[in-house]
Amino acid sequence: MMLRRQMHAGQLAFELERNEEAAAQYRTALNRAQARDDAVAIGDTGYNLAVAELRANAPDKALADARATRIELERRGAKPFPALLLAEATALYRTGAAAEADRAAQLIQRSEDADAVARATFLRGLIADDRGDEAALATAADALARAKTPPFEADSAELSARLALLRSDPSRARQQAARAAELRQTTLDYRGLARALAIEGAAAERTGDKIAAADLFLRAGRSAAAQGDKGSARAWLRRATYLAAGQPVGRAAADLLRGLNQDDYRLRPCSRRKRTLRRPQPDRRPRLGPHR
């Protein structure tokens, strides 16, 4: 009964986009499942926890929890389900382990879970685009071309936009990215929405429409910032500032970027110098280092 309540609380928080709260509830549920030594519940709660952590922009934690859950199931002779493997592969990608993520996604593509196969194909498309591998990106885009449901249609449109950019066809890229953004908005996939806006911005920039590109990068950065993805937000807001320097959209992007930096500065812990017998030293805040 308690486990069911905690899972329900986690699901409610997740649906309300209170991602840190959802992760906390799912972690409590996972602890309860471990106390019961219930392998099925451990698998389900471990997966839910990893997904909530991914949405909370904590891919390191998601990777650790997805991997620990997979290892637990394997140790007990149970086969990890494809969605769990996909969560681990996604976390690998978002922590910079692209080669390992690609290998994991390739294994998922051999499963009988059609949704997991489609998501793994999309992930491999992202990885191919990062590498500039046109052939692999085209393969992934073609595999999703017949998608019939909005989430997978959005994946298909995004890969098509990326492929068009790689093939120096910014007009088609802009069209496909706009379609992807509309579908992401419909399906409440705000991380994907921000990504699609940024792709549309890159396409607009390639066509020479710098102000439209800056507006799209501003919107992408604002969306990412609202989701707590400060790394992407900074990159896109900087691009908007550069493209529209001195223009209203450029100033708006600069203001948002300044706000992000000030928030980080306020959140940094104080570092105290070692006290001496002569006099106490004042608190000093560390300077912000370069963003990776």
N, C-alpha and C positions, 0 to 999 in steps of 0.2 A: 504493500500500500504506500509506504513512504517513498520507495523508489519511483513508483508511478507518479506520485505528486511532484517529485523533483523533476522528473522528465517533462511533465506537463508545464511546470513553471518555467523550465528552460525554453520550451517551445513557444510559450506566450511571449517571453522576453525577446526571443529571436524574431518572431513575427512583428514585434513592435520596434525592431531595429535597436534594441538595447543589448548590443552584442557582448559587452563585458559582463553584464548581468547574466546573459544566457550562458556564457562560458562558465561563470561561477556556479550556476545551478547545475549545469551538466557535469562539472567536476565533482560536485557533491553527490550527484547521482552515480557517477563512476565509482566513487569511494564506497557507496552503498552496494553497488553491484559486486565490487571486489569483496566486501564483507560477506556477501551471500555466496561468493565463489560461483557466480552464475556466468558461464562463458558467453551465452547469447546476449545477456544484458551488458556485459563488459564490452562486447563488440559494438553494440548499438550506441551505448553512451560514449564510448571512446571516439566513435565516428562523429557523433553529434558535437562533442567537445571540440574536435579538430576543425569542423566546419565553422563553428561559432568563432573560434580563434582566428581562422582565416579571414572571416568577415570583420573581425575586430582589428585587423592589420597587425596580427601577432603570428606571422608565419613560422618563426622559430619554435614557439610553443606548439603550434599546430603540427609541425613536423615531429617534434618529440612525442606528442601524444598519439598521433596516427601510427608512428613507427612502433611505439610501445604496445599499442593495441594489436597491431599486426603480429608482432613477435609473440605476444601472449596467446593469440589464437593458434598460431603455428606450433607453439610449444605444446599445446593441448590437443594437437591433432586435428584442429578445425581449419578449413580453408578460408582465408580472409576474403570477404566479399569485394567485388570490383569497386563499389563506391568508396570503401575505405582505402583501397589502393590508389584510387584517383585523388582522394584528399591528400595522401602522402606525396603523390607525384606533383600535385599543385603546390604544396608547401616546399618541395624541393626546388621547383622552378622559381618561386618567389623568394627563396633564400639564396639564389644564385647558382644552384647546382643543376644547370640546364642539361648537361649530358646525362646525369643520373635520372633526371625527370623524364627525359626523352626515352630512355630505356624502360623505365617503369610504365610510361604511357603506351609504349609499343606492346608490352605484355597485356595491358588492359584491353587493347584492341582485339585480342584473341578471345576475349570472354564472350559469353552469350547475353550479357546485359547491354541491350541496345543503347540505352541512355548513357551508360558509362563509356561505351565504345565511341559514341559521338563526342562526348566531352574530352576523351583522351585524344581523339583526332584533332579537335580544336586546339588543345594544349600543344600538340606536336606542330600544328600550324604556327602558333605563336613562336615556338622555339625556332622553327625554320626561318621565320621572318627575321628574328633577332640575328640569325647567322647569315642572312642574305642568301639563303638557299631557295632559289626560285622554283626549282623542280619539286622539292619537298613541300613547299607552300602550296604550289598548284595541285599537288596530289591531295593534300588535306582539304583545300577549297572544293575540289571536284567531289570528294567523298561526302561533303555536307551540302552540295548544291541542291539536292532533292528534299531537304528538310521541310517538314510540314507544320511544325509547332513553333510558336514565337521565340522561345529561348534558342532553339537550334537554328531558326531562320536568322536570328541576330548573329549567332556565331558564323553562319555562312556569309552573311553580308560583310561582317568585319574582316574575315579572311579574304574575301573578294576585294575589299578596299585596300588591304595591305598588299595583295598581289598586284593590283593596278598601279599602286605607287612604285612597287619594285620594277614594274614594266614601263615606267615613265608615262603613265596615263592618268594624270591628276584629275581630269574631269570625271572619269568613271570612278576613281577613288573617292572623290568628294560625294558623288551620288550614292555610292554604296555605304559610305561611312554615315551619311545622313540617315539612310534607311536603318542601319544598325543602331544608331542613337535613338531613333523613334521606337524601335522594337525593345531596346533595353529599358527605355522609360516605361513602356507598357508593362513589361515584366518585372518592374521594380529592381532591376539589376543596375544599381547606381555606379558600382565600380566599372562595369562594362560600359555604361553610359559615358562616364568621364573619358574612358579610353577611346570610344568612338568619336567624341567631340575633338579630342586631340588629333586623331587621324584625319578628321575632316579639316582641322586647322592646318595640318601639314600639307594636305592636298590644295587648300586654298592658297597657301604660301607659294606652292610650286606654280600655280597659275598666275602669280603676280598680284593677287588680291590681298595685300598685306593687312589692311584694316579688318577685313572679314576674318582673316586668319588670326589676327590678334584677339578679336572678339571670341572666336571659338576656343582659343587657348585660355583666355580669361575664364570662360564658362567651364572648361575642363578643370582648370586649376581650382576654381571656386568649389566645384562639386567634390573634387578629391579632398580639399581642405575640410569640407563639412563632414567627410567620412573619416577624417583622421589620418588620411594618407598624405602626410606632409612632404614626403620625398617627391612624389609625382606632382603634387600641387606646386612646389617650388620650381620644378623644371618647367612646367607649363606656364606659370605666371611670369617667370623670367623671359620666356619666349615672347609672350604677349607684350611685356614691357619693352623688349628690344624692337619688335616689329612696329610698335605704335608709340615710339618715344615722343613725348610732347603732345600726344593726342589724348582725348578723354579716356578712351579704352586703355591706353598705356598707363595713364595715371591711376586708373582704377585698379589695374593689375599690380602696380607698384605699391599702392596702399594696402592691398591684401597681402602681398609679400612681406611688407614691413610689419603688418600685424602678426603674421606667422612667426617672424623672427623675434618680435617682442615677446610673444607668448612663450617661446622656447627659452628666452633669456630669463623670464620670470620664473620658469619652472626648474631651471638649473639649480642644484643644491649649492649652498655656500661652502667654500673651502676655508677652513680656519688655519691661520698660521700657528705654529707652535708657540705657546705662551712662554714668556720669559719673566724673570723677576723684575725687569725694569718697568715694563708697562704692557698691558694687553694690546694685541694687534687687532685692528678692525677686520670685520668680515670682508672677503673679496669674492666677487663672482667671476668664474672663469669666462674668458672670451669664447665666443662661438667659433668652432673650427669649421673648416670647409665641408660643405654638404657632399656626400657621396652619391 
